[in-house]
Amino acid sequence: MQGMVLDHINPEVPKINALRDELEHFINTVRNNTPATVSSSDGRRAIMVAGKIAEEIAANAALLE
């Protein structure tokens, strides 16, 4: 990794509990029989992307040491 330069940024991050908000939205969706904000196909794609990211991290773990 010698010679690699990484930019450091410090973005503003809102102080929210994203997991709680997601669960509350899900509960309200079920209780009120309303459409979810994220479709099931979008959810599947997000899980697939997360899996690919995890695979790439595992495959390149030696480079991170």
PDB file of N, CA, C, O and CB in Angstrom:
ATOM      1  N   MET A   1       0.813  -1.193   0.000  1.00  0.00           N
ATOM      2  CA  MET A   1       0.000   0.000   0.000  1.00  0.00           C
ATOM      3  C   MET A   1       0.855   1.253   0.000  1.00  0.00           C
ATOM      4  O   MET A   1       0.331   2.360   0.131  1.00  0.00           O
ATOM      5  CB  MET A   1      -0.924   0.000   1.188  1.00  0.00           C
ATOM      6  N   GLN A   2       2.096   1.103  -0.138  1.00  0.00           N
ATOM      7  CA  GLN A   2       2.998   2.244  -0.123  1.00  0.00           C
ATOM      8  C   GLN A   2       2.700   3.164  -1.297  1.00  0.00           C
ATOM      9  O   GLN A   2       2.484   2.708  -2.420  1.00  0.00           O
ATOM     10  CB  GLN A   2       4.461   1.781  -0.161  1.00  0.00           C
ATOM     11  N   GLY A   3       2.690   4.461  -1.024  1.00  0.00           N
ATOM     12  CA  GLY A   3       2.449   5.431  -2.067  1.00  0.00           C
ATOM     13  C   GLY A   3       0.985   5.770  -2.275  1.00  0.00           C
ATOM     14  O   GLY A   3       0.665   6.692  -3.025  1.00  0.00           O
ATOM     15  N   MET A   4       0.089   5.038  -1.621  1.00  0.00           N
ATOM     16  CA  MET A   4      -1.335   5.304  -1.789  1.00  0.00           C
ATOM     17  C   MET A   4      -1.737   6.488  -0.913  1.00  0.00           C
ATOM     18  O   MET A   4      -1.385   6.549   0.265  1.00  0.00           O
ATOM     19  CB  MET A   4      -2.178   4.050  -1.437  1.00  0.00           C
ATOM     20  N   VAL A   5      -2.468   7.413  -1.494  1.00  0.00           N
ATOM     21  CA  VAL A   5      -2.929   8.583  -0.752  1.00  0.00           C
ATOM     22  C   VAL A   5      -4.452   8.553  -0.702  1.00  0.00           C
ATOM     23  O   VAL A   5      -5.121   8.389  -1.722  1.00  0.00           O
ATOM     24  CB  VAL A   5      -2.416   9.908  -1.404  1.00  0.00           C
ATOM     25  N   LEU A   6      -4.977   8.714   0.495  1.00  0.00           N
ATOM     26  CA  LEU A   6      -6.417   8.732   0.670  1.00  0.00           C
ATOM     27  C   LEU A   6      -6.839  10.112   1.162  1.00  0.00           C
ATOM     28  O   LEU A   6      -6.218  10.677   2.063  1.00  0.00           O
ATOM     29  CB  LEU A   6      -6.871   7.627   1.657  1.00  0.00           C
ATOM     30  N   ASP A   7      -7.889  10.643   0.571  1.00  0.00           N
ATOM     31  CA  ASP A   7      -8.447  11.905   1.044  1.00  0.00           C
ATOM     32  C   ASP A   7      -9.274  11.639   2.288  1.00  0.00           C
ATOM     33  O   ASP A   7      -9.975  10.632   2.387  1.00  0.00           O
ATOM     34  CB  ASP A   7      -9.305  12.589  -0.056  1.00  0.00           C
ATOM     35  N   HIS A   8      -9.178  12.556   3.229  1.00  0.00           N
ATOM     36  CA  HIS A   8      -9.973  12.447   4.450  1.00  0.00           C
ATOM     37  C   HIS A   8     -11.092  13.472   4.386  1.00  0.00           C
ATOM     38  O   HIS A   8     -10.853  14.662   4.180  1.00  0.00           O
ATOM     39  CB  HIS A   8      -9.094  12.656   5.724  1.00  0.00           C
ATOM     40  N   ILE A   9     -12.311  12.997   4.565  1.00  0.00           N
ATOM     41  CA  ILE A   9     -13.443  13.913   4.622  1.00  0.00           C
ATOM     42  C   ILE A   9     -14.174  13.682   5.935  1.00  0.00           C
ATOM     43  O   ILE A   9     -14.121  12.590   6.500  1.00  0.00           O
ATOM     44  CB  ILE A   9     -14.400  13.716   3.403  1.00  0.00           C
ATOM     45  N   ASN A  10     -14.840  14.692   6.407  1.00  0.00           N
ATOM     46  CA  ASN A  10     -15.578  14.594   7.652  1.00  0.00           C
ATOM     47  C   ASN A  10     -16.989  15.133   7.405  1.00  0.00           C
ATOM     48  O   ASN A  10     -17.289  16.272   7.764  1.00  0.00           O
ATOM     49  CB  ASN A  10     -14.858  15.377   8.805  1.00  0.00           C
ATOM     50  N   PRO A  11     -17.854  14.321   6.794  1.00  0.00           N
ATOM     51  CA  PRO A  11     -19.195  14.815   6.459  1.00  0.00           C
ATOM     52  C   PRO A  11     -20.056  14.981   7.706  1.00  0.00           C
ATOM     53  O   PRO A  11     -19.840  14.318   8.720  1.00  0.00           O
ATOM     54  CB  PRO A  11     -19.881  13.863   5.477  1.00  0.00           C
ATOM     55  N   GLU A  12     -21.027  15.869   7.613  1.00  0.00           N
ATOM     56  CA  GLU A  12     -21.994  16.010   8.701  1.00  0.00           C
ATOM     57  C   GLU A  12     -22.942  14.822   8.646  1.00  0.00           C
ATOM     58  O   GLU A  12     -23.473  14.484   7.588  1.00  0.00           O
ATOM     59  CB  GLU A  12     -22.780  17.365   8.602  1.00  0.00           C
ATOM     60  N   VAL A  13     -23.145  14.201   9.781  1.00  0.00           N
ATOM     61  CA  VAL A  13     -24.011  13.035   9.863  1.00  0.00           C
ATOM     62  C   VAL A  13     -25.116  13.346  10.866  1.00  0.00           C
ATOM     63  O   VAL A  13     -24.839  13.670  12.021  1.00  0.00           O
ATOM     64  CB  VAL A  13     -23.210  11.751  10.276  1.00  0.00           C
ATOM     65  N   PRO A  14     -26.372  13.247  10.422  1.00  0.00           N
ATOM     66  CA  PRO A  14     -27.460  13.533  11.358  1.00  0.00           C
ATOM     67  C   PRO A  14     -27.495  12.519  12.494  1.00  0.00           C
ATOM     68  O   PRO A  14     -27.212  11.338  12.291  1.00  0.00           O
ATOM     69  CB  PRO A  14     -28.802  13.544  10.626  1.00  0.00           C
ATOM     70  N   LYS A  15     -27.843  12.984  13.685  1.00  0.00           N
ATOM     71  CA  LYS A  15     -27.906  12.098  14.847  1.00  0.00           C
ATOM     72  C   LYS A  15     -29.291  11.457  14.898  1.00  0.00           C
ATOM     73  O   LYS A  15     -30.209  11.951  15.553  1.00  0.00           O
ATOM     74  CB  LYS A  15     -27.599  12.876  16.171  1.00  0.00           C
ATOM     75  N   ILE A  16     -29.406  10.332  14.179  1.00  0.00           N
ATOM     76  CA  ILE A  16     -30.657   9.580  14.145  1.00  0.00           C
ATOM     77  C   ILE A  16     -30.347   8.122  14.442  1.00  0.00           C
ATOM     78  O   ILE A  16     -29.195   7.694  14.375  1.00  0.00           O
ATOM     79  CB  ILE A  16     -31.377   9.732  12.767  1.00  0.00           C
ATOM     80  N   ASN A  17     -31.374   7.376  14.765  1.00  0.00           N
ATOM     81  CA  ASN A  17     -31.233   5.940  14.945  1.00  0.00           C
ATOM     82  C   ASN A  17     -31.878   5.291  13.718  1.00  0.00           C
ATOM     83  O   ASN A  17     -33.080   5.023  13.707  1.00  0.00           O
ATOM     84  CB  ASN A  17     -31.899   5.441  16.305  1.00  0.00           C
ATOM     85  N   ALA A  18     -31.080   5.046  12.703  1.00  0.00           N
ATOM     86  CA  ALA A  18     -31.593   4.556  11.420  1.00  0.00           C
ATOM     87  C   ALA A  18     -32.273   3.197  11.550  1.00  0.00           C
ATOM     88  O   ALA A  18     -33.285   2.948  10.896  1.00  0.00           O
ATOM     89  CB  ALA A  18     -30.464   4.466  10.409  1.00  0.00           C
ATOM     90  N   LEU A  19     -31.732   2.328  12.377  1.00  0.00           N
ATOM     91  CA  LEU A  19     -32.334   1.001  12.538  1.00  0.00           C
ATOM     92  C   LEU A  19     -33.714   1.118  13.184  1.00  0.00           C
ATOM     93  O   LEU A  19     -34.665   0.473  12.744  1.00  0.00           O
ATOM     94  CB  LEU A  19     -31.419   0.086  13.387  1.00  0.00           C
ATOM     95  N   ARG A  20     -33.821   1.944  14.232  1.00  0.00           N
ATOM     96  CA  ARG A  20     -35.122   2.155  14.876  1.00  0.00           C
ATOM     97  C   ARG A  20     -36.128   2.733  13.883  1.00  0.00           C
ATOM     98  O   ARG A  20     -37.270   2.281  13.805  1.00  0.00           O
ATOM     99  CB  ARG A  20     -34.979   3.092  16.093  1.00  0.00           C
ATOM    100  N   ASP A  21     -35.684   3.746  13.123  1.00  0.00           N
ATOM    101  CA  ASP A  21     -36.568   4.366  12.135  1.00  0.00           C
ATOM    102  C   ASP A  21     -37.035   3.354  11.092  1.00  0.00           C
ATOM    103  O   ASP A  21     -38.198   3.364  10.690  1.00  0.00           O
ATOM    104  CB  ASP A  21     -35.858   5.533  11.449  1.00  0.00           C
ATOM    105  N   GLU A  22     -36.134   2.487  10.659  1.00  0.00           N
ATOM    106  CA  GLU A  22     -36.485   1.469   9.667  1.00  0.00           C
ATOM    107  C   GLU A  22     -37.503   0.481  10.234  1.00  0.00           C
ATOM    108  O   GLU A  22     -38.470   0.123   9.562  1.00  0.00           O
ATOM    109  CB  GLU A  22     -35.226   0.719   9.199  1.00  0.00           C
ATOM    110  N   LEU A  23     -37.280   0.046  11.471  1.00  0.00           N
ATOM    111  CA  LEU A  23     -38.206  -0.895  12.096  1.00  0.00           C
ATOM    112  C   LEU A  23     -39.574  -0.254  12.337  1.00  0.00           C
ATOM    113  O   LEU A  23     -40.603  -0.899  12.134  1.00  0.00           O
ATOM    114  CB  LEU A  23     -37.626  -1.407  13.417  1.00  0.00           C
ATOM    115  N   GLU A  24     -39.592   1.003  12.766  1.00  0.00           N
ATOM    116  CA  GLU A  24     -40.868   1.699  12.963  1.00  0.00           C
ATOM    117  C   GLU A  24     -41.625   1.829  11.639  1.00  0.00           C
ATOM    118  O   GLU A  24     -42.843   1.653  11.592  1.00  0.00           O
ATOM    119  CB  GLU A  24     -40.633   3.095  13.580  1.00  0.00           C
ATOM    120  N   HIS A  25     -40.898   2.137  10.574  1.00  0.00           N
ATOM    121  CA  HIS A  25     -41.536   2.236   9.267  1.00  0.00           C
ATOM    122  C   HIS A  25     -42.137   0.885   8.862  1.00  0.00           C
ATOM    123  O   HIS A  25     -43.265   0.821   8.372  1.00  0.00           O
ATOM    124  CB  HIS A  25     -40.521   2.717   8.205  1.00  0.00           C
ATOM    125  N   PHE A  26     -41.375  -0.190   9.071  1.00  0.00           N
ATOM    126  CA  PHE A  26     -41.858  -1.529   8.730  1.00  0.00           C
ATOM    127  C   PHE A  26     -43.125  -1.862   9.514  1.00  0.00           C
ATOM    128  O   PHE A  26     -44.103  -2.345   8.944  1.00  0.00           O
ATOM    129  CB  PHE A  26     -40.770  -2.583   9.008  1.00  0.00           C
ATOM    130  N   ILE A  27     -43.103  -1.602  10.832  1.00  0.00           N
ATOM    131  CA  ILE A  27     -44.270  -1.893  11.675  1.00  0.00           C
ATOM    132  C   ILE A  27     -45.476  -1.092  11.205  1.00  0.00           C
ATOM    133  O   ILE A  27     -46.576  -1.635  11.097  1.00  0.00           O
ATOM    134  CB  ILE A  27     -43.966  -1.579  13.158  1.00  0.00           C
ATOM    135  N   ASN A  28     -45.283   0.187  10.925  1.00  0.00           N
ATOM    136  CA  ASN A  28     -46.393   1.019  10.449  1.00  0.00           C
ATOM    137  C   ASN A  28     -46.919   0.542   9.102  1.00  0.00           C
ATOM    138  O   ASN A  28     -48.122   0.588   8.847  1.00  0.00           O
ATOM    139  CB  ASN A  28     -45.954   2.475  10.343  1.00  0.00           C
ATOM    140  N   THR A  29     -46.022   0.089   8.249  1.00  0.00           N
ATOM    141  CA  THR A  29     -46.426  -0.428   6.944  1.00  0.00           C
ATOM    142  C   THR A  29     -47.317  -1.652   7.103  1.00  0.00           C
ATOM    143  O   THR A  29     -48.340  -1.773   6.429  1.00  0.00           O
ATOM    144  CB  THR A  29     -45.194  -0.776   6.097  1.00  0.00           C
ATOM    145  N   VAL A  30     -46.930  -2.558   7.993  1.00  0.00           N
ATOM    146  CA  VAL A  30     -47.718  -3.772   8.227  1.00  0.00           C
ATOM    147  C   VAL A  30     -49.047  -3.419   8.886  1.00  0.00           C
ATOM    148  O   VAL A  30     -50.100  -3.896   8.462  1.00  0.00           O
ATOM    149  CB  VAL A  30     -46.933  -4.774   9.107  1.00  0.00           C
ATOM    150  N   ARG A  31     -48.998  -2.590   9.914  1.00  0.00           N
ATOM    151  CA  ARG A  31     -50.231  -2.236  10.640  1.00  0.00           C
ATOM    152  C   ARG A  31     -51.244  -1.510   9.757  1.00  0.00           C
ATOM    153  O   ARG A  31     -52.447  -1.754   9.854  1.00  0.00           O
ATOM    154  CB  ARG A  31     -49.894  -1.365  11.841  1.00  0.00           C
ATOM    155  N   ASN A  32     -50.757  -0.626   8.904  1.00  0.00           N
ATOM    156  CA  ASN A  32     -51.647   0.198   8.090  1.00  0.00           C
ATOM    157  C   ASN A  32     -51.876  -0.349   6.684  1.00  0.00           C
ATOM    158  O   ASN A  32     -52.607   0.242   5.889  1.00  0.00           O
ATOM    159  CB  ASN A  32     -51.094   1.582   7.993  1.00  0.00           C
ATOM    160  N   ASN A  33     -51.240  -1.493   6.383  1.00  0.00           N
ATOM    161  CA  ASN A  33     -51.359  -2.115   5.065  1.00  0.00           C
ATOM    162  C   ASN A  33     -51.054  -1.109   3.950  1.00  0.00           C
ATOM    163  O   ASN A  33     -51.806  -0.970   2.986  1.00  0.00           O
ATOM    164  CB  ASN A  33     -52.767  -2.700   4.878  1.00  0.00           C
ATOM    165  N   THR A  34     -49.927  -0.416   4.117  1.00  0.00           N
ATOM    166  CA  THR A  34     -49.490   0.573   3.129  1.00  0.00           C
ATOM    167  C   THR A  34     -48.212   0.088   2.452  1.00  0.00           C
ATOM    168  O   THR A  34     -47.500  -0.749   3.007  1.00  0.00           O
ATOM    169  CB  THR A  34     -49.263   1.959   3.795  1.00  0.00           C
ATOM    170  N   PRO A  35     -47.914   0.600   1.266  1.00  0.00           N
ATOM    171  CA  PRO A  35     -46.695   0.166   0.572  1.00  0.00           C
ATOM    172  C   PRO A  35     -45.426   0.583   1.318  1.00  0.00           C
ATOM    173  O   PRO A  35     -45.364   1.653   1.922  1.00  0.00           O
ATOM    174  CB  PRO A  35     -46.670   0.739  -0.843  1.00  0.00           C
ATOM    175  N   ALA A  36     -44.444  -0.265   1.261  1.00  0.00           N
ATOM    176  CA  ALA A  36     -43.145   0.047   1.863  1.00  0.00           C
ATOM    177  C   ALA A  36     -42.417   1.065   1.005  1.00  0.00           C
ATOM    178  O   ALA A  36     -42.661   1.170  -0.197  1.00  0.00           O
ATOM    179  CB  ALA A  36     -42.288  -1.232   2.029  1.00  0.00           C
ATOM    180  N   THR A  37     -41.523   1.814   1.633  1.00  0.00           N
ATOM    181  CA  THR A  37     -40.722   2.799   0.904  1.00  0.00           C
ATOM    182  C   THR A  37     -39.796   2.112  -0.089  1.00  0.00           C
ATOM    183  O   THR A  37     -39.578   2.601  -1.198  1.00  0.00           O
ATOM    184  CB  THR A  37     -39.906   3.659   1.881  1.00  0.00           C
ATOM    185  N   VAL A  38     -39.258   0.976   0.323  1.00  0.00           N
ATOM    186  CA  VAL A  38     -38.332   0.213  -0.524  1.00  0.00           C
ATOM    187  C   VAL A  38     -39.060  -1.031  -1.012  1.00  0.00           C
ATOM    188  O   VAL A  38     -39.647  -1.768  -0.220  1.00  0.00           O
ATOM    189  CB  VAL A  38     -37.015  -0.171   0.253  1.00  0.00           C
ATOM    190  N   SER A  39     -39.018  -1.257  -2.316  1.00  0.00           N
ATOM    191  CA  SER A  39     -39.681  -2.443  -2.868  1.00  0.00           C
ATOM    192  C   SER A  39     -38.884  -3.700  -2.540  1.00  0.00           C
ATOM    193  O   SER A  39     -37.703  -3.629  -2.199  1.00  0.00           O
ATOM    194  CB  SER A  39     -39.857  -2.308  -4.396  1.00  0.00           C
ATOM    195  N   SER A  40     -39.536  -4.834  -2.646  1.00  0.00           N
ATOM    196  CA  SER A  40     -38.843  -6.098  -2.373  1.00  0.00           C
ATOM    197  C   SER A  40     -37.702  -6.324  -3.355  1.00  0.00           C
ATOM    198  O   SER A  40     -36.665  -6.869  -2.978  1.00  0.00           O
ATOM    199  CB  SER A  40     -39.827  -7.272  -2.437  1.00  0.00           C
ATOM    200  N   SER A  41     -37.878  -5.914  -4.610  1.00  0.00           N
ATOM    201  CA  SER A  41     -36.787  -6.100  -5.585  1.00  0.00           C
ATOM    202  C   SER A  41     -35.612  -5.182  -5.247  1.00  0.00           C
ATOM    203  O   SER A  41     -34.458  -5.581  -5.406  1.00  0.00           O
ATOM    204  CB  SER A  41     -37.287  -5.818  -7.033  1.00  0.00           C
ATOM    205  N   ASP A  42     -35.885  -3.963  -4.783  1.00  0.00           N
ATOM    206  CA  ASP A  42     -34.787  -3.081  -4.354  1.00  0.00           C
ATOM    207  C   ASP A  42     -34.079  -3.671  -3.139  1.00  0.00           C
ATOM    208  O   ASP A  42     -32.854  -3.605  -3.035  1.00  0.00           O
ATOM    209  CB  ASP A  42     -35.319  -1.660  -4.027  1.00  0.00           C
ATOM    210  N   GLY A  43     -34.851  -4.244  -2.225  1.00  0.00           N
ATOM    211  CA  GLY A  43     -34.256  -4.875  -1.047  1.00  0.00           C
ATOM    212  C   GLY A  43     -33.361  -6.038  -1.421  1.00  0.00           C
ATOM    213  O   GLY A  43     -32.267  -6.189  -0.877  1.00  0.00           O
ATOM    214  N   ARG A  44     -33.830  -6.869  -2.359  1.00  0.00           N
ATOM    215  CA  ARG A  44     -33.009  -8.002  -2.830  1.00  0.00           C
ATOM    216  C   ARG A  44     -31.724  -7.500  -3.473  1.00  0.00           C
ATOM    217  O   ARG A  44     -30.651  -8.053  -3.230  1.00  0.00           O
ATOM    218  CB  ARG A  44     -33.798  -8.871  -3.838  1.00  0.00           C
ATOM    219  N   ARG A  45     -31.826  -6.457  -4.290  1.00  0.00           N
ATOM    220  CA  ARG A  45     -30.622  -5.910  -4.936  1.00  0.00           C
ATOM    221  C   ARG A  45     -29.646  -5.365  -3.901  1.00  0.00           C
ATOM    222  O   ARG A  45     -28.435  -5.543  -4.038  1.00  0.00           O
ATOM    223  CB  ARG A  45     -31.002  -4.801  -5.934  1.00  0.00           C
ATOM    224  N   ALA A  46     -30.158  -4.707  -2.874  1.00  0.00           N
ATOM    225  CA  ALA A  46     -29.287  -4.172  -1.822  1.00  0.00           C
ATOM    226  C   ALA A  46     -28.556  -5.296  -1.099  1.00  0.00           C
ATOM    227  O   ALA A  46     -27.373  -5.167  -0.785  1.00  0.00           O
ATOM    228  CB  ALA A  46     -30.102  -3.343  -0.817  1.00  0.00           C
ATOM    229  N   ILE A  47     -29.258  -6.402  -0.833  1.00  0.00           N
ATOM    230  CA  ILE A  47     -28.621  -7.542  -0.181  1.00  0.00           C
ATOM    231  C   ILE A  47     -27.562  -8.151  -1.089  1.00  0.00           C
ATOM    232  O   ILE A  47     -26.497  -8.545  -0.615  1.00  0.00           O
ATOM    233  CB  ILE A  47     -29.667  -8.600   0.202  1.00  0.00           C
ATOM    234  N   MET A  48     -27.838  -8.234  -2.388  1.00  0.00           N
ATOM    235  CA  MET A  48     -26.859  -8.780  -3.335  1.00  0.00           C
ATOM    236  C   MET A  48     -25.609  -7.893  -3.384  1.00  0.00           C
ATOM    237  O   MET A  48     -24.488  -8.399  -3.403  1.00  0.00           O
ATOM    238  CB  MET A  48     -27.483  -8.908  -4.749  1.00  0.00           C
ATOM    239  N   VAL A  49     -25.802  -6.590  -3.405  1.00  0.00           N
ATOM    240  CA  VAL A  49     -24.658  -5.670  -3.429  1.00  0.00           C
ATOM    241  C   VAL A  49     -23.836  -5.817  -2.152  1.00  0.00           C
ATOM    242  O   VAL A  49     -22.607  -5.869  -2.202  1.00  0.00           O
ATOM    243  CB  VAL A  49     -25.136  -4.204  -3.595  1.00  0.00           C
ATOM    244  N   ALA A  50     -24.521  -5.884  -0.999  1.00  0.00           N
ATOM    245  CA  ALA A  50     -23.814  -6.054   0.269  1.00  0.00           C
ATOM    246  C   ALA A  50     -23.018  -7.358   0.267  1.00  0.00           C
ATOM    247  O   ALA A  50     -21.895  -7.399   0.769  1.00  0.00           O
ATOM    248  CB  ALA A  50     -24.806  -6.034   1.448  1.00  0.00           C
ATOM    249  N   GLY A  51     -23.592  -8.423  -0.294  1.00  0.00           N
ATOM    250  CA  GLY A  51     -22.883  -9.697  -0.388  1.00  0.00           C
ATOM    251  C   GLY A  51     -21.648  -9.600  -1.265  1.00  0.00           C
ATOM    252  O   GLY A  51     -20.599 -10.150  -0.929  1.00  0.00           O
ATOM    253  N   LYS A  52     -21.768  -8.905  -2.387  1.00  0.00           N
ATOM    254  CA  LYS A  52     -20.609  -8.731  -3.282  1.00  0.00           C
ATOM    255  C   LYS A  52     -19.510  -7.933  -2.585  1.00  0.00           C
ATOM    256  O   LYS A  52     -18.328  -8.247  -2.721  1.00  0.00           O
ATOM    257  CB  LYS A  52     -21.032  -8.020  -4.594  1.00  0.00           C
ATOM    258  N   ILE A  53     -19.902  -6.906  -1.844  1.00  0.00           N
ATOM    259  CA  ILE A  53     -18.917  -6.099  -1.112  1.00  0.00           C
ATOM    260  C   ILE A  53     -18.197  -6.969  -0.093  1.00  0.00           C
ATOM    261  O   ILE A  53     -16.973  -6.906   0.024  1.00  0.00           O
ATOM    262  CB  ILE A  53     -19.597  -4.892  -0.410  1.00  0.00           C
ATOM    263  N   ALA A  54     -18.955  -7.789   0.654  1.00  0.00           N
ATOM    264  CA  ALA A  54     -18.348  -8.681   1.641  1.00  0.00           C
ATOM    265  C   ALA A  54     -17.396  -9.669   0.971  1.00  0.00           C
ATOM    266  O   ALA A  54     -16.325  -9.953   1.508  1.00  0.00           O
ATOM    267  CB  ALA A  54     -19.434  -9.437   2.418  1.00  0.00           C
ATOM    268  N   GLU A  55     -17.773 -10.196  -0.193  1.00  0.00           N
ATOM    269  CA  GLU A  55     -16.899 -11.123  -0.930  1.00  0.00           C
ATOM    270  C   GLU A  55     -15.602 -10.444  -1.351  1.00  0.00           C
ATOM    271  O   GLU A  55     -14.522 -11.020  -1.216  1.00  0.00           O
ATOM    272  CB  GLU A  55     -17.624 -11.674  -2.169  1.00  0.00           C
ATOM    273  N   GLU A  56     -15.709  -9.219  -1.863  1.00  0.00           N
ATOM    274  CA  GLU A  56     -14.513  -8.485  -2.296  1.00  0.00           C
ATOM    275  C   GLU A  56     -13.599  -8.172  -1.114  1.00  0.00           C
ATOM    276  O   GLU A  56     -12.376  -8.252  -1.230  1.00  0.00           O
ATOM    277  CB  GLU A  56     -14.914  -7.183  -3.009  1.00  0.00           C
ATOM    278  N   ILE A  57     -14.192  -7.818   0.015  1.00  0.00           N
ATOM    279  CA  ILE A  57     -13.375  -7.540   1.207  1.00  0.00           C
ATOM    280  C   ILE A  57     -12.641  -8.800   1.619  1.00  0.00           C
ATOM    281  O   ILE A  57     -11.445  -8.754   1.909  1.00  0.00           O
ATOM    282  CB  ILE A  57     -14.250  -7.014   2.380  1.00  0.00           C
ATOM    283  N   ALA A  58     -13.347  -9.934   1.649  1.00  0.00           N
ATOM    284  CA  ALA A  58     -12.718 -11.196   2.031  1.00  0.00           C
ATOM    285  C   ALA A  58     -11.625 -11.588   1.040  1.00  0.00           C
ATOM    286  O   ALA A  58     -10.562 -12.061   1.443  1.00  0.00           O
ATOM    287  CB  ALA A  58     -13.768 -12.308   2.123  1.00  0.00           C
ATOM    288  N   ALA A  59     -11.878 -11.393  -0.244  1.00  0.00           N
ATOM    289  CA  ALA A  59     -10.908 -11.775  -1.269  1.00  0.00           C
ATOM    290  C   ALA A  59      -9.663 -10.896  -1.234  1.00  0.00           C
ATOM    291  O   ALA A  59      -8.582 -11.326  -1.635  1.00  0.00           O
ATOM    292  CB  ALA A  59     -11.546 -11.704  -2.643  1.00  0.00           C
ATOM    293  N   ASN A  60      -9.818  -9.665  -0.753  1.00  0.00           N
ATOM    294  CA  ASN A  60      -8.692  -8.731  -0.751  1.00  0.00           C
ATOM    295  C   ASN A  60      -8.219  -8.381   0.659  1.00  0.00           C
ATOM    296  O   ASN A  60      -7.562  -7.360   0.862  1.00  0.00           O
ATOM    297  CB  ASN A  60      -9.075  -7.465  -1.486  1.00  0.00           C
ATOM    298  N   ALA A  61      -8.554  -9.225   1.625  1.00  0.00           N
ATOM    299  CA  ALA A  61      -8.210  -8.945   3.020  1.00  0.00           C
ATOM    300  C   ALA A  61      -6.716  -8.761   3.211  1.00  0.00           C
ATOM    301  O   ALA A  61      -6.298  -7.936   4.023  1.00  0.00           O
ATOM    302  CB  ALA A  61      -8.703 -10.062   3.916  1.00  0.00           C
ATOM    303  N   ALA A  62      -5.905  -9.510   2.482  1.00  0.00           N
ATOM    304  CA  ALA A  62      -4.449  -9.403   2.631  1.00  0.00           C
ATOM    305  C   ALA A  62      -3.956  -8.012   2.259  1.00  0.00           C
ATOM    306  O   ALA A  62      -2.966  -7.543   2.819  1.00  0.00           O
ATOM    307  CB  ALA A  62      -3.745 -10.452   1.768  1.00  0.00           C
ATOM    308  N   LEU A  63      -4.620  -7.349   1.334  1.00  0.00           N
ATOM    309  CA  LEU A  63      -4.200  -6.013   0.931  1.00  0.00           C
ATOM    310  C   LEU A  63      -4.499  -4.981   2.010  1.00  0.00           C
ATOM    311  O   LEU A  63      -3.892  -3.910   2.022  1.00  0.00           O
ATOM    312  CB  LEU A  63      -4.883  -5.618  -0.367  1.00  0.00           C
ATOM    313  N   LEU A  64      -5.423  -5.285   2.914  1.00  0.00           N
ATOM    314  CA  LEU A  64      -5.806  -4.336   3.957  1.00  0.00           C
ATOM    315  C   LEU A  64      -4.904  -4.394   5.174  1.00  0.00           C
ATOM    316  O   LEU A  64      -4.981  -3.535   6.052  1.00  0.00           O
ATOM    317  CB  LEU A  64      -7.219  -4.586   4.378  1.00  0.00           C
ATOM    318  N   GLU A  65      -4.052  -5.399   5.229  1.00  0.00           N
ATOM    319  CA  GLU A  65      -3.167  -5.564   6.409  1.00  0.00           C
ATOM    320  C   GLU A  65      -1.968  -4.656   6.341  1.00  0.00           C
ATOM    321  O   GLU A  65      -1.132  -4.668   7.244  1.00  0.00           O
ATOM    322  CB  GLU A  65      -2.695  -7.008   6.532  1.00  0.00           C
TER     323      GLU A  65
END
